[in-house]
């Protein structure tokens, strides 16, 4: 196991460099970031040249990238064009988005897996059909429609929740936004769990466990569910980074100042330092989540061994 972890960590290095380089190049072709600093008016040549020197934009792109990566390894993600360090923006944005993502992941695990197990064990029955239709509707409806509808009904019309989340974003105010963020992924987790449960029900080890006279609950939880969760864990693990980076729509609807909000503002204002800094951290989140998912395989299925 130790050798496998070390090998995976070494494999993450070129992936991290390649992903950050790609993002860096893409952000640098969005347009001239200096032009956005002068508002609607065009910057005069002297001011534009001074700003480019100040932010290192007068250097070749490859040198800018090497300088950026050198600073990243020392914990310096650069300075936003308003003079605020990017790490300060991360310090205020990431805790909010982490709480929002935790709510979404918990909803996926609790609601999605529970519905998947129930429908998988009752395949073809009315409850199975009802859940399949419901998940298909959730997948078909865009997230921004679901968010705006819940905001209108629960927040404006019925006044059960705040229409917009307060600036400090407590956990109780993030429940509905978290459900909105997780809605599509929750539907996929439900369908994935249902399919895996229904397929493994006919496996030999399940029939053997039933023939031995084991209680139904133990057969389901100890044998059937444990082996059926491998594809579900894979999906949820890769979904962690997707939820954090894809929360732009949800955070805009509920006025949450998290990672999605900062990315939106950075793209809108062509603030390359902010965009690249936040995406760099999201790349690390993706890589670590994938590593943890691979390690969980051995916990769920004892037959899997890492050399």
Secondary structure, 3 states (H helix, E strand, C coil): CHHHHHHHHHHHHHHHHHHHHHHHHHHHCCCCHHHHHCCCCCCCHHHHHHHHHHCCCCCCHHHHHHHHHHHHCCCCCCECCCCCEHHHHHHHHHHHHHHHHHHHHHHHHHHHHHHHHHHHHCCCCHHHHHHHHHHHHHHHCCHHHHHHHHHHHHHHHCCCCCCCCCCCCCHHHHHHHHHHHHHHHHHHHHHHHHHHHHHHCCCHHHHHHHHCCCCHHHHHHHHHHHHHCHHHHHHHHHHHHHHHHCCHHHHHHCCCCCHHHHHHHHHHCCCHHHHHHHHHHHHHHHHHHHHHHHHHHHHHCCCCCCC
